[in-house]
Amino acid sequence: MKKSCILCRKSKSDGIVINGKRICKSCEEKLISIKAGNDFYEYYKECIKRDILSLTLRNKMINCTSYS
């Protein structure tokens, strides 16, 4: 199944999937090799925070609320 990469927005079927969000193999390799502080590093970090972390936190808050 093809999903768009959260970093480059291209529709690819390779790479990794985290909480239903895909990072393509090409972006995964760039992310692993890039140095912290680089403009692309900051861009990738913001994309991950926006698309993966916010979803994870939202789901945890919903799960915690439903147990109260």
C-alpha positions as CSV (number, residue, x, y, z in Angstrom):
1,M,0.0,0.0,0.0
2,K,1.4,3.4,-0.9
3,K,1.2,6.3,1.5
4,S,2.8,9.7,1.2
5,C,6.0,10.3,3.1
6,I,5.6,12.8,5.9
7,L,8.9,14.5,5.0
8,C,9.0,14.7,1.1
9,R,5.3,14.1,0.5
10,K,6.0,11.7,-2.3
11,S,3.8,8.5,-2.6
12,K,6.1,5.6,-2.0
13,S,5.7,2.1,-0.6
14,D,9.2,1.7,0.9
15,G,10.6,2.9,4.3
16,I,9.2,2.8,7.8
17,V,5.7,3.3,9.2
18,I,5.2,4.8,12.6
19,N,1.7,5.0,14.0
20,G,0.4,4.8,10.4
21,K,2.7,7.6,9.1
22,R,5.3,6.7,6.5
23,I,8.9,7.9,6.2
24,C,10.3,6.8,2.8
25,K,13.6,5.0,2.5
26,S,15.3,8.0,0.9
27,C,14.2,10.4,3.7
28,E,15.1,7.8,6.3
29,E,18.6,7.5,5.0
30,K,19.0,11.3,4.8
31,L,17.6,11.7,8.4
32,I,20.1,9.1,9.7
33,S,23.1,10.8,8.0
34,I,22.3,14.5,8.6
35,K,24.0,16.5,11.3
36,A,22.0,18.2,14.1
37,G,21.6,21.9,13.5
38,N,21.4,21.6,9.7
39,D,18.3,23.3,8.1
40,F,17.1,20.0,6.8
41,Y,17.5,18.4,10.2
42,E,15.2,21.2,11.7
43,Y,12.7,20.7,8.9
44,Y,12.6,16.9,9.4
45,K,12.3,17.3,13.2
46,E,9.3,19.7,12.8
47,C,7.6,17.3,10.3
48,I,8.0,14.4,12.7
49,K,6.7,16.5,15.7
50,R,3.8,17.6,13.6
51,D,2.8,14.3,12.1
52,I,3.9,11.6,14.5
53,L,4.4,13.0,18.0
54,S,1.1,15.1,18.0
55,L,-0.9,12.0,16.9
56,T,0.8,9.9,19.6
57,L,0.1,12.4,22.3
58,R,-3.4,13.0,21.2
59,N,-4.1,9.2,21.3
60,K,-2.6,8.9,24.7
61,M,-4.7,11.7,26.1
62,I,-7.8,10.2,24.6
63,N,-7.0,6.8,26.1
64,C,-6.2,8.3,29.5
65,T,-9.5,10.2,29.5
66,S,-11.5,7.2,28.6
67,Y,-10.2,5.3,31.6
68,S,-11.2,7.9,34.1
